[in-house]
Amino acid sequence: MTRVAAVDCGTNSIRLLVADVDPATGELVDLDRRMTIVRLGQGVDRTGRLAPEALERTFAACRDYAEIIKKHGAERLRFVATSASRDAENRDEFVRGVLDILGVEPEVITGDQEAEFSFIGATKELAGREDLARPYLVVDIGGGSTEFVVGDDHVRAARSVDVGCVRMTERHLVHGGEISDPPTEEQIAAIRADIEAALDLAERTVPLREARTLVGLAGSVTTVSAIAQDLPEYDSARIHHSRVSLARVREITDRLLHSTHAERATIPSMHPGRVDVIGAGSLVLLAIMERIGAQEVVVSEHDILDGIAYYAAESPS
């Protein structure tokens, strides 16, 4: 077993996993897994730059994570940054800050690399499951982008498209610094049109409809599962590998899109950082399920973060 630390820095959140990993067998034992909402992608779609306050929130989380990594004595650290930092003009400022704090340079990966990490993280432990037909379609709905990956044991095709819960919220629901509460039907239709165009783009290179099992990743999907189960609090063990029907996803999405900030905030399993963006995120999931005819989504708590950890353990020290 190799002790590794993996950091996934996305548009909405930054996450840490410290784990003991056996790359030969795929065994992964969590030592510490946590997430901090930092909104690194705040305003990037509009300005093309990472905001100073967003950078400082991210660096503060990195300082906390540095202490945890040191405490556990991780032998290897891999830091992967995704959509927001890929798009920003001033990403060098972000890279320098992370290097100063954690001693490693963040890898600002491509959408295709992001998709590969997500697929490995989500499916490595599904090997041998007779109740889940292959090929899988792994869908990682992030803050700024969504990754689509079709594969069996390995990736067959992958595509990243620029629709995510934060990007769609900022593009269509924010006016004059205020978020529509709740969105109008016209705003919901505009989000849906963007998602449908992105699905058209993804289908040019990824055979979405060939999938036999849909596996959904990231906070929007896991939150929908928590709501579907009426959990009194967020419970990873009950969410991991849960299944949510198309009808339930449709019902929850409608509820979220037609509720106010205050109403969404009272949902027991809702992370405060997702209250304003969960409506758009759930709509992305619903549109995907309707497009491919999926009657359910298998929800995974293991995703790109676990994929990063697997690759960290396999790479030369």
C-alpha positions as CSV (number, residue, x, y, z in Angstrom):
1,M,0.0,0.0,0.0
2,T,1.2,3.5,-0.9
3,R,0.0,6.5,1.2
4,V,-1.0,9.3,-1.2
5,A,-2.7,12.6,-1.0
6,A,-4.9,13.8,-3.9
7,V,-6.4,17.2,-4.3
8,D,-9.1,18.1,-6.8
9,C,-9.6,21.8,-7.3
10,G,-12.7,22.6,-9.3
11,T,-14.9,25.6,-10.1
12,N,-17.0,25.4,-6.9
13,S,-15.1,23.3,-4.4
14,I,-11.6,22.0,-3.5
15,R,-11.4,18.5,-2.1
16,L,-8.7,16.4,-0.4
17,L,-8.3,12.6,-0.1
18,V,-5.5,11.0,1.9
19,A,-5.6,7.3,1.4
20,D,-3.6,4.1,1.4
21,V,-3.8,2.7,-2.2
22,D,-2.8,-0.7,-3.7
23,P,-2.7,0.1,-7.5
24,A,-2.4,-3.6,-8.3
25,T,-5.7,-4.6,-6.7
26,G,-7.5,-1.3,-6.8
27,E,-7.9,-1.3,-3.0
28,L,-8.3,2.2,-1.6
29,V,-8.6,2.9,2.1
30,D,-9.7,6.4,3.1
31,L,-7.7,8.1,5.9
32,D,-9.2,11.6,5.4
33,R,-11.7,12.9,2.8
34,R,-13.0,16.4,2.9
35,M,-14.4,19.2,0.8
36,T,-14.4,23.0,1.1
37,I,-16.6,25.3,-1.0
38,V,-14.3,28.0,-2.3
39,R,-16.0,29.2,-5.5
40,L,-12.7,29.5,-7.4
41,G,-14.7,30.0,-10.5
42,Q,-16.5,33.1,-9.2
43,G,-17.1,35.4,-12.2
44,V,-14.6,33.6,-14.5
45,D,-17.3,33.1,-17.2
46,R,-17.9,36.8,-17.3
47,T,-14.4,38.3,-16.6
48,G,-12.0,35.6,-17.8
49,R,-10.0,36.0,-14.6
50,L,-9.8,34.4,-11.1
51,A,-11.1,36.9,-8.6
52,P,-8.7,37.9,-5.8
53,E,-11.2,36.9,-3.1
54,A,-11.7,33.5,-4.8
55,L,-8.0,32.9,-4.9
56,E,-7.6,33.8,-1.2
57,R,-10.4,31.4,-0.2
58,T,-8.7,28.6,-2.2
59,F,-5.3,29.3,-0.7
60,A,-6.8,29.3,2.8
61,A,-8.2,25.8,2.1
62,C,-4.8,24.7,0.7
63,R,-3.1,25.8,4.0
64,D,-5.6,23.7,6.0
65,Y,-5.0,20.7,3.7
66,A,-1.2,21.1,4.0
67,E,-1.5,20.4,7.7
68,I,-3.7,17.4,7.2
69,I,-1.3,15.9,4.5
70,K,1.7,16.4,6.9
71,K,-0.2,14.8,9.8
72,H,-0.9,11.7,7.9
73,G,2.6,11.4,6.4
74,A,1.5,11.0,2.7
75,E,4.4,9.8,0.5
76,R,3.1,11.4,-2.7
77,L,0.8,14.3,-3.5
78,R,-0.9,15.1,-6.7
79,F,-2.9,18.3,-7.2
80,V,-5.2,18.5,-10.1
81,A,-7.0,21.7,-11.2
82,T,-10.0,21.7,-13.5
83,S,-12.3,24.0,-15.4
84,A,-12.0,27.4,-13.7
85,S,-8.3,27.5,-13.6
86,R,-8.1,26.1,-17.2
87,D,-10.2,29.1,-18.4
88,A,-8.6,31.9,-16.4
89,E,-6.1,34.5,-17.9
90,N,-4.3,34.8,-14.5
91,R,-4.0,31.1,-13.8
92,D,-0.2,31.6,-13.2
93,E,-1.1,33.5,-10.0
94,F,-3.1,30.4,-8.9
95,V,-0.2,28.0,-9.8
96,R,2.4,30.1,-7.8
97,G,0.1,30.2,-4.7
98,V,-0.4,26.5,-4.6
99,L,3.3,25.8,-5.2
100,D,4.2,28.1,-2.3
101,I,1.7,26.4,0.1
102,L,1.8,22.7,-0.9
103,G,5.2,22.4,-2.6
104,V,3.7,20.9,-5.8
105,E,2.7,22.6,-9.0
106,P,-1.0,22.1,-9.8
107,E,-1.6,20.2,-13.0
108,V,-4.1,22.2,-14.9
109,I,-5.6,19.3,-16.8
110,T,-7.6,19.1,-20.0
111,G,-11.2,18.1,-20.1
112,D,-10.2,14.7,-21.6
113,Q,-7.8,14.1,-18.7
114,E,-10.4,15.1,-16.2
115,A,-12.8,12.6,-17.8
116,E,-10.3,9.8,-17.6
117,F,-9.6,10.4,-13.9
118,S,-13.3,10.5,-13.2
119,F,-14.0,7.2,-15.0
120,I,-11.2,5.3,-13.2
121,G,-12.3,6.7,-9.9
122,A,-16.0,5.8,-10.4
123,T,-15.7,2.4,-12.0
124,K,-12.6,0.7,-10.6
125,E,-14.7,-0.8,-7.7
126,L,-17.6,-1.8,-10.0
127,A,-15.7,-4.6,-11.6
128,G,-17.5,-7.8,-11.2
129,R,-20.9,-6.3,-10.4
130,E,-23.3,-8.4,-12.4
131,D,-26.3,-6.1,-11.7
132,L,-24.7,-3.2,-13.6
133,A,-24.5,-3.8,-17.3
134,R,-21.6,-2.3,-19.4
135,P,-20.7,-0.1,-21.0
136,Y,-20.9,2.6,-18.4
137,L,-21.6,6.2,-19.0
138,V,-19.8,8.2,-16.3
139,V,-21.1,11.8,-16.0
140,D,-19.3,14.2,-13.7
141,I,-21.3,17.4,-13.3
142,G,-19.0,20.0,-12.0
143,G,-19.3,23.7,-11.4
144,G,-17.9,24.9,-14.7
145,S,-18.0,21.8,-16.9
146,T,-19.5,18.4,-17.3
147,E,-17.5,15.3,-18.4
148,F,-19.0,12.4,-20.3
149,V,-17.0,9.1,-20.5
150,V,-18.2,5.9,-22.1
151,G,-16.2,2.7,-21.4
152,D,-16.0,-0.8,-20.1
153,D,-12.8,-1.6,-18.3
154,H,-11.1,1.4,-20.0
155,V,-12.2,4.6,-21.5
156,R,-13.6,4.3,-25.1
157,A,-14.6,7.9,-25.6
158,A,-14.7,11.1,-23.5
159,R,-15.7,14.7,-23.9
160,S,-15.8,17.7,-21.6
161,V,-18.4,20.5,-22.3
162,D,-18.8,23.9,-20.7
163,V,-22.0,23.4,-18.7
164,G,-21.9,23.1,-15.0
165,C,-24.0,24.2,-12.0
166,V,-22.0,27.4,-11.3
167,R,-21.5,28.4,-14.9
168,M,-25.2,28.0,-15.7
169,T,-26.3,29.8,-12.6
170,E,-24.0,32.8,-13.2
171,R,-24.8,33.0,-16.9
172,H,-28.6,32.8,-16.7
173,L,-29.8,33.6,-13.1
174,V,-27.5,36.4,-11.9
175,H,-28.5,40.0,-12.8
176,G,-27.1,43.0,-11.1
177,G,-25.3,40.8,-8.5
178,E,-28.6,39.2,-7.5
179,I,-29.7,35.6,-8.2
180,S,-33.3,35.1,-9.4
181,D,-35.2,33.6,-6.6
182,P,-36.8,31.4,-7.9
183,P,-35.9,31.4,-11.6
184,T,-38.4,32.4,-14.2
185,E,-39.6,29.9,-16.7
186,E,-37.7,31.8,-19.4
187,Q,-34.5,31.5,-17.4
188,I,-35.0,27.8,-16.9
189,A,-35.6,27.4,-20.6
190,A,-32.4,29.2,-21.4
191,I,-30.4,26.9,-19.1
192,R,-32.0,23.9,-20.7
193,A,-31.2,25.2,-24.2
194,D,-27.5,25.5,-23.2
195,I,-27.5,22.0,-21.8
196,E,-29.1,20.5,-24.9
197,A,-26.6,22.2,-27.1
198,A,-23.8,20.8,-25.0
199,L,-25.3,17.3,-25.2
200,D,-25.4,17.7,-29.0
201,L,-21.7,18.6,-28.9
202,A,-20.9,15.6,-26.6
203,E,-22.7,13.2,-28.8
204,R,-20.5,14.1,-31.8
205,T,-17.6,12.1,-30.2
206,V,-19.1,10.1,-27.3
207,P,-21.8,7.4,-28.0
208,L,-24.0,8.4,-25.0
209,R,-26.9,6.3,-26.0
210,E,-24.9,3.1,-26.1
211,A,-24.4,3.1,-22.3
212,R,-26.2,0.4,-20.3
213,T,-25.5,2.0,-16.9
214,L,-25.4,5.7,-16.0
215,V,-23.0,6.5,-13.2
216,G,-23.4,10.1,-11.8
217,L,-20.7,11.9,-9.9
218,A,-20.1,15.1,-8.0
219,G,-22.1,17.3,-5.6
220,S,-25.1,18.0,-7.7
221,V,-25.8,14.3,-8.2
222,T,-25.0,13.3,-4.6
223,T,-27.2,16.0,-3.3
224,V,-30.1,14.9,-5.5
225,S,-29.6,11.4,-4.1
226,A,-29.6,12.7,-0.5
227,I,-32.9,14.6,-1.2
228,A,-34.4,11.5,-2.9
229,Q,-33.7,9.4,0.3
230,D,-35.0,12.2,2.6
231,L,-31.7,11.9,4.6
232,P,-31.7,13.9,7.9
233,E,-28.1,14.9,7.1
234,Y,-25.6,14.3,4.3
235,D,-24.5,10.6,4.6
236,S,-21.8,9.4,2.2
237,A,-22.3,5.8,3.1
238,R,-26.0,5.9,2.2
239,I,-25.4,8.0,-0.9
240,H,-22.6,5.9,-2.4
241,H,-24.0,3.4,-5.0
242,S,-27.6,4.5,-4.3
243,R,-29.9,4.6,-7.3
244,V,-32.3,7.4,-8.2
245,S,-35.1,6.9,-10.7
246,L,-35.8,9.2,-13.6
247,A,-39.2,10.1,-12.2
248,R,-37.6,11.0,-8.8
249,V,-34.9,13.2,-10.5
250,R,-37.6,15.0,-12.5
251,E,-39.7,15.6,-9.4
252,I,-36.7,16.9,-7.3
253,T,-35.4,19.1,-10.2
254,D,-38.9,20.7,-10.5
255,R,-39.0,21.3,-6.8
256,L,-35.5,22.9,-6.7
257,L,-36.1,25.1,-9.7
258,H,-39.4,26.5,-8.3
259,S,-38.3,27.0,-4.7
260,T,-36.6,30.0,-3.0
261,H,-33.1,30.2,-1.5
262,A,-34.7,30.0,1.9
263,E,-36.7,26.9,1.1
264,R,-33.7,25.1,-0.5
265,A,-31.5,26.1,2.5
266,T,-33.9,24.2,4.9
267,I,-33.2,20.8,3.1
268,P,-31.2,18.9,5.8
269,S,-28.7,17.4,3.5
270,M,-28.0,20.6,1.5
271,H,-24.5,22.0,1.8
272,P,-24.8,25.8,2.2
273,G,-22.4,26.3,-0.8
274,R,-24.8,24.5,-3.1
275,V,-28.1,26.2,-2.2
276,D,-27.9,28.7,-5.2
277,V,-26.5,26.3,-7.8
278,I,-28.3,23.0,-7.1
279,G,-31.2,23.8,-9.4
280,A,-29.0,24.2,-12.4
281,G,-27.0,21.1,-11.5
282,S,-30.0,18.9,-11.1
283,L,-31.3,20.2,-14.4
284,V,-28.1,19.0,-16.1
285,L,-28.6,15.6,-14.6
286,L,-32.3,15.4,-15.7
287,A,-31.5,16.5,-19.3
288,I,-28.8,13.8,-19.6
289,M,-31.1,11.1,-18.3
290,E,-33.9,12.1,-20.7
291,R,-31.5,12.4,-23.7
292,I,-30.1,8.8,-23.3
293,G,-33.3,7.2,-22.0
294,A,-31.8,6.2,-18.6
295,Q,-34.4,5.1,-16.1
296,E,-32.1,5.5,-13.2
297,V,-28.7,6.9,-12.2
298,V,-26.2,5.0,-10.0
299,V,-24.7,7.6,-7.7
300,S,-21.0,7.4,-6.8
301,E,-19.1,9.2,-4.1
302,H,-15.9,7.9,-5.7
303,D,-14.9,10.1,-8.6
304,I,-12.1,12.2,-10.0
305,L,-10.5,12.4,-6.5
306,D,-10.2,8.7,-6.3
307,G,-8.9,8.5,-9.8
308,I,-6.2,11.1,-8.9
309,A,-5.2,8.9,-5.9
310,Y,-4.9,5.8,-8.1
311,Y,-2.7,7.6,-10.6
312,A,-0.6,9.1,-7.8
313,A,0.0,5.6,-6.3
314,E,1.0,4.2,-9.8
315,S,3.4,7.0,-10.8
316,P,7.1,6.9,-9.9
317,S,7.9,8.7,-6.7
